[in-house]
């Protein structure tokens, strides 16, 4: 079985593949203070709860948190030394040409998402990843990574409003009764939900117009933990794939292990 690990700024997502089937997923908080030994205890405990989870034969991982990546790499060396481990970093084959000014600046998760989008859905495509930041990644019809856009994430925006607004506070991320909020909580929820949906539609439409002479041919794929909150209010999202990064990690593993 293949264990895939996507280490994000806020959460770490793990997926267990039994051949081509994504058998189980877990989502845990990302702490850059966790040691390799603590990670081993946590991951081993999660796998032990799943039938067949201890039969891990390979690991594929990517990270946007360098300190957490170091400890995860150390954990793999200590506790999975007999398994093949593929870390998405420079030198690892992804098959995705990166056509940006500085390819080393592009997060490994964004490359993995682009690979999965091009392989599973075809290009041209736009991947909208709702995480700590909301990222937009443009993939050409040839599967090339062209660049993208980065906006503050939903939770970051909510925290900023609560911290800087004297009479505002953090609210539940839920759909209000209407766009016109009848109280402060609903007004905040309306601004957050419909504001982000409008942002997604606006940026995706502009990107699609640059990607193709026929913008309707561009597939917009939503992923990330906060995607379900926004996708029903968006007019441009064609596909919702919550495990796009994990599927991409599996593809990278296969490309580097034969």
Backbone as CSV, one residue per row, in Angstrom:
resi,resn,N_x,N_y,N_z,CA_x,CA_y,CA_z,C_x,C_y,C_z
1,UNK,0.843,-1.196,0.000,0.000,0.000,0.000,0.882,1.250,0.000
2,UNK,0.393,2.291,-0.643,1.143,3.537,-0.750,0.548,4.572,0.204
3,UNK,1.402,5.146,1.052,0.992,6.215,1.958,1.401,7.551,1.337
4,UNK,0.434,8.434,1.121,0.710,9.762,0.568,0.490,10.796,1.668
5,UNK,1.375,11.798,1.719,1.335,12.793,2.791,1.498,14.183,2.184
6,UNK,0.517,15.034,2.400,0.546,16.422,1.934,0.619,17.329,3.158
7,UNK,1.795,17.919,3.414,2.002,18.759,4.592,1.719,20.208,4.225
8,UNK,0.594,20.732,4.708,0.235,22.113,4.447,0.556,22.994,5.631
9,UNK,0.355,24.300,5.472,0.673,25.241,6.538,-0.186,25.025,7.780
10,UNK,-1.444,24.650,7.582,-2.374,24.495,8.699,-2.672,23.038,9.010
11,UNK,-2.853,22.241,7.965,-3.203,20.839,8.156,-2.334,19.939,7.289
12,UNK,-2.166,18.711,7.768,-1.482,17.666,7.009,-2.505,16.604,6.636
13,UNK,-2.574,16.281,5.354,-3.541,15.308,4.863,-2.799,14.040,4.454
14,UNK,-3.277,12.905,4.930,-2.673,11.616,4.610,-3.683,10.762,3.867
15,UNK,-3.196,10.018,2.890,-4.058,9.113,2.148,-3.388,7.773,1.951
16,UNK,-4.151,6.708,2.024,-3.629,5.351,1.865,-4.233,4.730,0.612
17,UNK,-3.376,4.428,-0.350,-3.815,3.834,-1.613,-3.584,2.336,-1.614
18,UNK,-4.616,1.598,-1.981,-4.508,0.166,-2.245,-4.572,0.014,-3.759
19,UNK,-3.414,-0.096,-4.382,-3.284,-0.034,-5.841,-3.832,1.319,-6.326
20,UNK,-4.881,1.314,-7.156,-5.394,2.576,-7.691,-6.517,3.159,-6.843
21,UNK,-6.892,2.468,-5.798,-8.022,2.904,-4.979,-7.543,3.665,-3.748
22,UNK,-8.059,4.878,-3.557,-7.771,5.637,-2.339,-8.625,5.049,-1.229
23,UNK,-7.982,4.276,-0.379,-8.694,3.454,0.594,-9.134,4.229,1.827
24,UNK,-8.301,5.172,2.279,-8.639,5.905,3.500,-7.849,7.211,3.548
25,UNK,-8.420,8.201,4.211,-7.745,9.493,4.369,-7.831,9.951,5.822
26,UNK,-6.846,10.747,6.207,-6.837,11.362,7.541,-6.411,12.821,7.391
27,UNK,-6.853,13.651,8.316,-6.472,15.065,8.319,-6.056,15.429,9.749
28,UNK,-4.811,15.887,9.911,-4.297,16.248,11.228,-3.716,17.661,11.170
29,UNK,-3.586,18.292,12.327,-3.014,19.633,12.380,-1.518,19.583,12.103
30,UNK,-1.021,20.609,11.421,0.416,20.726,11.165,1.057,21.555,12.264
31,UNK,2.016,20.949,12.961,2.790,21.667,13.976,4.262,21.515,13.634
32,UNK,4.963,22.628,13.442,6.370,22.504,13.095,7.239,22.164,14.294
33,UNK,6.600,22.021,15.471,7.353,21.613,16.664,7.303,20.104,16.887
34,UNK,6.509,19.385,16.107,6.458,17.931,16.251,7.772,17.309,15.810
35,UNK,8.267,16.381,16.607,9.503,15.689,16.269,9.203,14.471,15.401
36,UNK,10.264,13.911,14.831,10.118,12.725,14.001,9.507,11.569,14.784
37,UNK,9.888,11.433,16.032,9.354,10.345,16.855,7.865,10.549,17.144
38,UNK,7.467,11.791,17.398,6.049,12.069,17.627,5.231,11.801,16.369
39,UNK,5.770,12.175,15.229,5.075,11.902,13.976,4.919,10.401,13.750
40,UNK,5.951,9.649,14.082,5.897,8.198,13.908,4.796,7.585,14.763
41,UNK,4.697,8.026,16.014,3.654,7.510,16.911,2.266,7.849,16.363
42,UNK,2.092,9.084,15.911,0.792,9.522,15.411,0.400,8.769,14.147
43,UNK,1.306,8.702,13.186,0.981,8.053,11.914,0.791,6.547,12.092
44,UNK,1.645,5.937,12.910,1.505,4.500,13.169,0.159,4.196,13.823
45,UNK,-0.268,5.050,14.733,-1.556,4.851,15.403,-2.715,4.969,14.417
46,UNK,-2.644,5.939,13.527,-3.706,6.092,12.531,-3.759,4.885,11.600
47,UNK,-2.610,4.445,11.135,-2.573,3.296,10.228,-3.059,2.025,10.904
48,UNK,-2.750,1.883,12.196,-3.130,0.667,12.925,-4.646,0.536,13.057
49,UNK,-5.362,1.656,12.962,-6.825,1.612,13.077,-7.492,1.147,11.789
50,UNK,-6.708,1.093,10.717,-7.267,0.730,9.418,-6.757,-0.638,9.001
51,UNK,-7.648,-1.511,8.592,-7.279,-2.859,8.185,-6.321,-2.811,6.997
52,UNK,-5.159,-3.372,7.158,-4.154,-3.365,6.100,-3.274,-2.136,6.100
53,UNK,-3.540,-1.192,7.010,-2.789,0.053,7.036,-1.334,-0.115,7.416
54,UNK,-1.008,-1.228,8.075,0.393,-1.454,8.466,1.223,-2.029,7.316
55,UNK,0.571,-2.357,6.200,1.286,-2.951,5.058,1.753,-1.866,4.091
56,UNK,2.354,-0.810,4.605,2.835,0.283,3.762,4.125,-0.155,3.061
57,UNK,4.124,-0.057,1.740,5.301,-0.450,0.961,6.007,0.747,0.338
58,UNK,5.362,1.917,0.379,5.970,3.113,-0.187,5.326,4.362,0.376
59,UNK,6.059,5.473,0.327,5.569,6.756,0.839,5.903,7.839,-0.177
60,UNK,4.929,8.691,-0.467,5.151,9.867,-1.313,4.666,11.080,-0.539
61,UNK,5.484,12.122,-0.481,5.082,13.287,0.308,5.564,14.585,-0.313
62,UNK,4.816,15.654,-0.012,5.209,17.001,-0.394,4.894,17.914,0.781
63,UNK,5.548,19.080,0.801,5.382,19.970,1.947,5.601,21.418,1.556
64,UNK,4.843,22.313,2.219,5.068,23.748,2.098,5.690,24.299,3.374
65,UNK,6.017,23.404,4.326,6.573,23.815,5.617,7.941,23.149,5.783
66,UNK,9.036,23.876,5.541,10.364,23.254,5.564,10.708,22.536,6.863
67,UNK,10.380,23.128,8.019,10.718,22.485,9.290,9.954,21.174,9.449
68,UNK,8.676,21.188,9.129,7.869,19.971,9.225,8.354,18.917,8.240
69,UNK,8.789,19.349,7.057,9.316,18.407,6.069,10.567,17.722,6.594
70,UNK,11.429,18.481,7.254,12.667,17.899,7.806,12.351,16.774,8.785
71,UNK,11.409,17.011,9.679,11.065,15.990,10.678,10.359,14.798,10.033
72,UNK,9.510,15.068,9.032,8.831,13.967,8.350,9.838,13.119,7.580
73,UNK,10.806,13.762,6.969,11.845,13.027,6.254,12.650,12.152,7.225
74,UNK,12.955,12.724,8.397,13.684,11.981,9.423,12.858,10.807,9.941
75,UNK,11.550,11.023,10.085,10.663,9.945,10.516,10.681,8.789,9.522
76,UNK,10.639,9.107,8.234,10.675,8.064,7.207,11.991,7.293,7.259
77,UNK,13.102,8.004,7.493,14.411,7.356,7.554,14.504,6.399,8.737
78,UNK,13.942,6.803,9.870,14.043,5.987,11.079,13.071,4.819,11.102
79,UNK,11.844,5.056,10.664,10.781,4.069,10.880,10.328,3.355,9.601
80,UNK,10.695,3.873,8.429,10.283,3.247,7.172,11.497,3.074,6.254
81,UNK,12.620,2.704,6.844,13.854,2.591,6.073,13.801,1.503,5.015
82,UNK,12.899,0.528,5.161,12.787,-0.551,4.187,11.813,-0.225,3.055
83,UNK,11.121,0.915,3.157,10.147,1.307,2.143,10.735,2.377,1.211
84,UNK,10.223,2.422,0.007,10.635,3.461,-0.943,9.933,4.773,-0.588
85,UNK,10.715,5.833,-0.432,10.168,7.142,-0.068,10.502,8.140,-1.170
86,UNK,9.484,8.816,-1.692,9.668,9.841,-2.714,9.188,11.172,-2.153
87,UNK,10.097,12.140,-2.074,9.772,13.485,-1.613,9.770,14.405,-2.827
88,UNK,8.673,15.120,-3.043,8.575,16.012,-4.203,9.422,17.252,-3.941
89,UNK,10.511,17.360,-4.677,11.468,18.452,-4.538,12.271,18.523,-5.828
90,UNK,13.110,19.563,-6.015,13.911,19.634,-7.238,14.711,18.356,-7.462
91,UNK,14.668,17.859,-8.685,15.356,16.628,-9.027,14.439,15.429,-9.135
92,UNK,13.224,15.557,-8.588,12.245,14.475,-8.668,11.425,14.643,-9.939
93,UNK,11.229,13.563,-10.678,10.494,13.630,-11.938,8.999,13.786,-11.680
94,UNK,8.427,14.855,-12.218,6.976,15.052,-12.157,6.351,15.044,-13.547
95,UNK,7.165,15.329,-14.568,6.619,15.399,-15.919,5.888,16.695,-16.197
96,UNK,5.982,17.664,-15.289,5.297,18.949,-15.459,6.340,20.030,-15.765
97,UNK,6.417,20.535,-16.993,7.300,21.668,-17.282,6.807,22.904,-16.533
98,UNK,7.701,23.584,-15.842,7.332,24.752,-15.052,7.802,25.999,-15.800
99,UNK,6.860,26.743,-16.366,7.185,27.873,-17.230,7.037,29.197,-16.488
100,UNK,7.615,29.284,-15.300,7.580,30.524,-14.533,8.969,31.143,-14.519
101,UNK,9.057,32.390,-14.031,10.349,33.080,-14.004,11.364,32.342,-13.135
102,UNK,10.892,31.809,-11.998,11.771,31.069,-11.091,11.058,29.803,-10.634
103,UNK,11.277,28.686,-11.337,10.559,27.444,-10.993,10.762,26.990,-9.555
104,UNK,11.894,27.340,-8.939,12.150,26.900,-7.570,11.222,27.564,-6.558
105,UNK,10.575,28.666,-6.948,9.661,29.353,-6.043,8.300,28.668,-5.948
106,UNK,7.981,27.829,-6.906,6.648,27.225,-6.969,6.541,26.106,-5.938
107,UNK,5.503,26.159,-5.106,5.302,25.143,-4.083,5.117,23.765,-4.689
108,UNK,5.682,22.760,-4.040,5.604,21.394,-4.571,4.156,20.907,-4.658
109,UNK,3.302,21.364,-3.736,1.898,20.943,-3.781,1.202,21.466,-5.029
110,UNK,1.601,22.644,-5.489,0.981,23.221,-6.681,1.389,22.458,-7.938
111,UNK,2.623,21.979,-7.963,3.079,21.158,-9.090,2.355,19.812,-9.085
112,UNK,2.223,19.245,-7.904,1.528,17.959,-7.782,0.066,18.106,-8.205
113,UNK,-0.585,19.195,-7.790,-1.967,19.447,-8.202,-2.082,19.590,-9.717
114,UNK,-1.118,20.282,-10.314,-1.147,20.489,-11.762,-0.993,19.169,-12.504
115,UNK,-0.106,18.307,-12.014,0.066,16.989,-12.618,-1.230,16.195,-12.557
116,UNK,-1.855,16.178,-11.387,-3.105,15.431,-11.232,-4.206,16.002,-12.119
117,UNK,-4.293,17.326,-12.189,-5.332,17.957,-13.012,-5.151,17.606,-14.489
118,UNK,-3.914,17.720,-14.988,-3.657,17.440,-16.398,-3.876,15.960,-16.727
119,UNK,-3.495,15.075,-15.796,-3.603,13.634,-16.038,-5.040,13.144,-15.944
120,UNK,-5.761,13.620,-14.944,-7.109,13.103,-14.691,-8.168,13.835,-15.507
121,UNK,-8.038,15.168,-15.618,-9.087,15.963,-16.251,-8.683,16.541,-17.606
122,UNK,-7.392,16.560,-17.890,-6.916,17.132,-19.133,-6.785,18.645,-19.053
123,UNK,-5.998,19.203,-19.983,-5.813,20.650,-19.997,-6.481,21.265,-21.214
124,UNK,-6.616,22.566,-21.214,-6.186,23.493,-20.163,-7.083,23.395,-18.938
125,UNK,-6.498,23.745,-17.786,-7.244,23.625,-16.533,-6.765,24.682,-15.541
126,UNK,-7.624,24.951,-14.577,-7.296,25.840,-13.464,-7.604,25.087,-12.184
127,UNK,-6.618,25.022,-11.288,-6.823,24.379,-9.996,-6.971,25.462,-8.932
128,UNK,-8.083,25.432,-8.229,-8.317,26.370,-7.126,-8.218,25.579,-5.830
129,UNK,-7.198,25.876,-5.047,-6.932,25.137,-3.810,-7.268,26.019,-2.616
130,UNK,-8.314,25.614,-1.882,-8.779,26.381,-0.732,-8.074,25.893,0.523
131,UNK,-6.970,26.521,0.867,-6.218,26.165,2.062,-5.942,27.386,2.901
132,UNK,-4.780,27.403,3.554,-4.384,28.579,4.322,-4.400,29.810,3.422
133,UNK,-3.898,29.646,2.206,-4.094,30.625,1.142,-5.002,30.004,0.091
134,UNK,-5.681,30.835,-0.674,-6.445,30.339,-1.813,-5.564,30.524,-3.038
135,UNK,-5.146,29.419,-3.646,-4.239,29.493,-4.788,-4.963,29.105,-6.070
136,UNK,-4.566,29.758,-7.150,-5.103,29.491,-8.481,-3.931,29.100,-9.368
137,UNK,-3.965,27.912,-9.949,-2.857,27.428,-10.766,-3.345,27.141,-12.180
138,UNK,-2.638,27.693,-13.158,-3.014,27.549,-14.560,-2.179,26.460,-15.225
139,UNK,-2.866,25.516,-15.858,-2.222,24.397,-16.537,-2.595,24.452,-18.012
140,UNK,-1.601,24.402,-18.873,-1.856,24.489,-20.310,-2.426,23.183,-20.852
141,UNK,-2.828,23.228,-22.118,-3.336,22.018,-22.765,-2.277,20.952,-22.906
142,UNK,-0.981,21.344,-22.805,0.122,20.384,-22.884,0.558,19.893,-21.506
143,UNK,-0.150,20.302,-20.462,0.216,19.881,-19.115,1.313,20.706,-18.495
144,UNK,1.575,21.894,-19.033,2.615,22.767,-18.493,2.048,23.630,-17.362
145,UNK,2.888,23.881,-16.356,2.495,24.802,-15.292,2.888,26.207,-15.724
146,UNK,1.896,27.083,-15.901,2.137,28.414,-16.451,2.293,29.487,-15.385
147,UNK,1.765,29.253,-14.202,1.787,30.260,-13.142,0.441,30.300,-12.449
148,UNK,0.194,31.347,-11.697,-1.078,31.394,-10.992,-1.270,32.664,-10.197
149,UNK,-2.127,32.559,-9.221,-2.435,33.686,-8.338,-2.569,33.151,-6.916
150,UNK,-2.242,34.004,-5.949,-2.339,33.633,-4.538,-3.128,34.719,-3.813
151,UNK,-4.178,34.304,-3.098,-4.994,35.236,-2.327,-5.066,34.753,-0.882
152,UNK,-5.348,35.653,0.068,-5.511,35.209,1.454,-6.613,34.153,1.553
153,UNK,-6.388,33.154,2.396,-7.384,32.103,2.566,-8.577,32.565,3.373
154,UNK,-9.613,31.723,3.372,-10.846,32.063,4.071,-10.596,32.260,5.564
155,UNK,-9.920,31.299,6.189,-9.718,31.381,7.642,-8.816,32.554,8.022
156,UNK,-7.804,32.846,7.207,-6.934,33.988,7.481,-7.749,35.279,7.471
157,UNK,-8.651,35.405,6.517,-9.476,36.605,6.416,-10.397,36.748,7.613
158,UNK,-10.974,35.630,8.053,-11.857,35.669,9.228,-11.075,36.093,10.467
159,UNK,-9.887,35.532,10.641,-9.056,35.884,11.799,-8.643,37.347,11.760
160,UNK,-8.321,37.857,10.572,-7.910,39.252,10.446,-9.060,40.192,10.797
161,UNK,-10.274,39.867,10.370,-11.430,40.695,10.708,-11.668,40.713,12.212
162,UNK,-11.561,39.526,12.824,-11.776,39.446,14.267,-10.721,40.191,15.057
163,UNK,-9.484,40.194,14.545,-8.384,40.827,15.267,-8.371,42.340,15.094
164,UNK,-8.777,42.830,13.920,-8.649,44.248,13.628,-9.966,45.013,13.763
165,UNK,-11.088,44.321,13.804,-12.380,45.003,13.923,-12.814,45.079,15.382
166,UNK,-13.001,46.282,15.898,-13.303,46.460,17.320,-14.607,45.783,17.716
167,UNK,-15.607,45.806,16.840,-16.904,45.230,17.172,-17.195,43.962,16.365
168,UNK,-16.128,43.386,15.791,-16.291,42.171,15.012,-15.646,41.001,15.734
169,UNK,-16.035,39.808,15.371,-15.508,38.618,16.036,-15.474,37.465,15.033
170,UNK,-14.754,36.428,15.409,-14.716,35.247,14.561,-16.083,34.575,14.559
171,UNK,-16.522,34.149,13.392,-17.838,33.531,13.263,-17.695,32.154,12.627
172,UNK,-18.730,31.361,12.761,-18.760,30.053,12.111,-18.790,30.248,10.598
173,UNK,-18.005,29.446,9.901,-17.998,29.523,8.445,-19.197,28.756,7.911
174,UNK,-20.316,29.451,7.810,-21.558,28.820,7.380,-22.307,29.767,6.445
175,UNK,-23.237,29.211,5.660,-24.024,30.013,4.729,-25.102,30.784,5.487
176,UNK,-25.174,32.109,5.304,-26.223,32.885,5.977,-27.566,32.702,5.273
177,UNK,-28.628,33.232,5.877,-29.964,33.085,5.296,-30.079,33.809,3.958
178,UNK,-29.365,34.907,3.809,-29.426,35.682,2.577,-28.153,36.505,2.456
179,UNK,-27.958,37.110,1.281,-26.789,37.955,1.080,-26.858,39.183,1.988
180,UNK,-28.058,39.700,2.172,-28.253,40.857,3.056,-28.359,40.345,4.488
181,UNK,-27.275,40.473,5.257,-27.273,39.980,6.624,-28.154,40.813,7.529
182,UNK,-28.926,40.136,8.389,-29.837,40.834,9.300,-29.177,41.130,10.643
183,UNK,-27.955,40.633,10.833,-27.211,40.901,12.056,-25.730,40.815,11.726
184,UNK,-24.896,41.124,12.709,-23.454,41.188,12.454,-22.891,39.841,12.022
185,UNK,-23.339,38.760,12.678,-22.835,37.437,12.332,-23.175,37.105,10.885
186,UNK,-24.428,37.311,10.489,-24.834,36.997,9.128,-24.159,37.915,8.116
187,UNK,-23.941,39.164,8.495,-23.254,40.087,7.597,-21.817,39.634,7.344
188,UNK,-21.144,39.171,8.397,-19.788,38.646,8.245,-19.788,37.379,7.392
189,UNK,-20.721,36.490,7.661,-20.797,35.248,6.890,-21.076,35.530,5.424
190,UNK,-21.933,36.496,5.152,-22.252,36.860,3.777,-21.020,37.405,3.058
191,UNK,-20.316,38.326,3.712,-19.130,38.901,3.096,-18.066,37.864,2.820
192,UNK,-17.907,36.937,3.767,-16.883,35.897,3.604,-17.265,34.928,2.485
193,UNK,-18.454,34.350,2.583,-18.853,33.305,1.643,-19.029,33.844,0.224
194,UNK,-19.886,34.840,0.075,-20.169,35.341,-1.271,-19.009,36.177,-1.818
195,UNK,-18.255,36.790,-0.913,-17.072,37.517,-1.352,-16.033,36.591,-1.949
196,UNK,-15.787,35.464,-1.295,-14.802,34.517,-1.817,-15.314,33.838,-3.077
197,UNK,-16.616,33.549,-3.140,-17.169,32.957,-4.362,-16.995,33.909,-5.537
198,UNK,-17.234,35.201,-5.303,-17.037,36.186,-6.360,-15.579,36.305,-6.760
199,UNK,-14.688,36.207,-5.784,-13.257,36.251,-6.076,-12.854,35.079,-6.959
200,UNK,-13.314,33.884,-6.600,-12.993,32.691,-7.383,-13.499,32.835,-8.808
201,UNK,-14.744,33.260,-8.970,-15.316,33.400,-10.309,-14.546,34.435,-11.129
202,UNK,-14.226,35.560,-10.497,-13.541,36.626,-11.225,-12.150,36.227,-11.685
203,UNK,-11.345,35.669,-10.781,-9.979,35.293,-11.148,-9.980,34.141,-12.147
204,UNK,-10.837,33.140,-11.917,-10.872,31.982,-12.816,-11.295,32.392,-14.226
205,UNK,-12.258,33.290,-14.330,-12.691,33.733,-15.666,-11.566,34.479,-16.386
206,UNK,-10.856,35.327,-15.667,-9.749,36.060,-16.289,-8.632,35.102,-16.727
207,UNK,-8.347,34.109,-15.889,-7.318,33.128,-16.244,-7.743,32.318,-17.469
208,UNK,-9.004,31.888,-17.474,-9.500,31.072,-18.587,-9.403,31.837,-19.900
209,UNK,-9.656,33.151,-19.859,-9.571,33.967,-21.072,-8.136,34.042,-21.590
210,UNK,-7.151,33.970,-20.684,-5.751,33.978,-21.098,-5.274,32.590,-21.523
211,UNK,-5.896,31.559,-20.981,-5.470,30.189,-21.277,-5.930,29.706,-22.644
212,UNK,-7.107,30.160,-23.074,-7.689,29.600,-24.291,-8.555,30.631,-25.013
213,UNK,-8.598,30.496,-26.335,-9.514,31.325,-27.122,-10.954,30.952,-26.848
214,UNK,-11.141,29.748,-26.321,-12.476,29.290,-25.912,-12.462,29.039,-24.411
215,UNK,-12.722,30.051,-23.599,-12.638,29.892,-22.140,-13.509,28.766,-21.594
216,UNK,-14.586,28.426,-22.308,-15.466,27.355,-21.826,-14.791,25.989,-21.887
217,UNK,-13.673,25.884,-22.629,-12.966,24.603,-22.729,-12.026,24.379,-21.558
218,UNK,-11.846,25.391,-20.697,-10.952,25.287,-19.541,-11.699,24.663,-18.372
219,UNK,-11.151,23.598,-17.818,-11.762,22.920,-16.670,-11.264,23.557,-15.374
220,UNK,-12.196,23.972,-14.519,-11.853,24.568,-13.229,-12.103,23.525,-12.143
221,UNK,-11.049,23.189,-11.417,-11.109,22.112,-10.420,-10.874,22.704,-9.043
222,UNK,-11.770,22.417,-8.122,-11.637,22.894,-6.746,-11.131,21.772,-5.857
223,UNK,-10.209,22.117,-4.966,-9.699,21.159,-3.990,-9.381,21.910,-2.701
224,UNK,-8.938,21.182,-1.679,-8.624,21.826,-0.406,-9.751,21.681,0.607
225,UNK,-9.390,21.789,1.885,-10.338,21.523,2.960,-11.525,22.456,3.026
226,UNK,-11.371,23.703,2.548,-12.453,24.682,2.643,-13.264,24.798,1.355
227,UNK,-12.953,23.988,0.359,-13.666,24.063,-0.915,-15.171,23.841,-0.789
228,UNK,-15.648,22.859,0.024,-17.099,22.628,0.090,-17.912,23.847,0.510
229,UNK,-17.281,24.778,1.226,-18.015,25.953,1.682,-18.322,26.900,0.537
230,UNK,-17.477,26.900,-0.503,-17.578,27.911,-1.560,-18.144,27.366,-2.867
231,UNK,-17.919,26.089,-3.159,-18.205,25.585,-4.503,-19.677,25.736,-4.910
232,UNK,-20.605,25.611,-3.969,-22.017,25.724,-4.334,-22.406,27.146,-4.705
233,UNK,-21.594,28.115,-4.307,-21.898,29.517,-4.614,-21.113,30.021,-5.822
234,UNK,-20.249,29.190,-6.387,-19.433,29.591,-7.525,-20.094,29.153,-8.825
235,UNK,-19.919,29.969,-9.857,-20.492,29.660,-11.165,-19.502,28.990,-12.114
236,UNK,-18.229,28.946,-11.735,-17.218,28.496,-12.702,-16.622,27.130,-12.389
237,UNK,-16.807,26.619,-11.185,-16.153,25.361,-10.803,-16.844,24.179,-11.495
238,UNK,-16.042,23.401,-12.210,-16.573,22.252,-12.945,-16.427,20.948,-12.171
239,UNK,-15.320,20.818,-11.420,-15.047,19.569,-10.709,-14.627,19.870,-9.276
240,UNK,-15.047,19.008,-8.354,-14.583,19.085,-6.963,-13.839,17.791,-6.658
241,UNK,-12.550,17.905,-6.431,-11.723,16.732,-6.134,-10.961,17.009,-4.837
242,UNK,-11.527,16.609,-3.688,-10.887,16.935,-2.410,-9.536,16.271,-2.207
243,UNK,-9.247,15.215,-2.959,-7.989,14.479,-2.771,-7.082,14.626,-3.987
244,UNK,-7.171,15.739,-4.674,-6.379,15.946,-5.885,-4.886,15.856,-5.600
245,UNK,-4.425,16.453,-4.503,-2.995,16.436,-4.188,-2.516,15.011,-3.899
246,UNK,-3.324,14.236,-3.181,-2.943,12.855,-2.886,-2.845,12.029,-4.170
247,UNK,-3.776,12.248,-5.081,-3.726,11.529,-6.362,-2.473,11.943,-7.157
248,UNK,-2.145,13.220,-7.079,-0.934,13.680,-7.743,0.313,13.067,-7.149
249,UNK,0.360,12.933,-5.826,1.499,12.295,-5.167,1.655,10.851,-5.624
250,UNK,0.550,10.163,-5.791,0.617,8.783,-6.284,1.216,8.754,-7.689
251,UNK,0.826,9.700,-8.536,1.373,9.758,-9.898,2.880,10.031,-9.865
252,UNK,3.314,10.946,-8.996,4.747,11.237,-8.887,5.502,10.012,-8.397
253,UNK,4.948,9.306,-7.436,5.600,8.085,-6.926,5.801,7.082,-8.053
254,UNK,4.761,6.893,-8.861,4.845,5.915,-9.948,5.872,6.337,-11.000
255,UNK,5.974,7.640,-11.253,6.932,8.123,-12.257,8.372,7.947,-11.787
256,UNK,8.589,7.898,-10.498,9.949,7.825,-9.969,10.344,6.436,-9.480
257,UNK,9.411,5.494,-9.522,9.734,4.145,-9.081,9.474,3.092,-10.147
258,UNK,8.903,3.522,-11.285,8.641,2.570,-12.349,7.450,1.685,-12.059
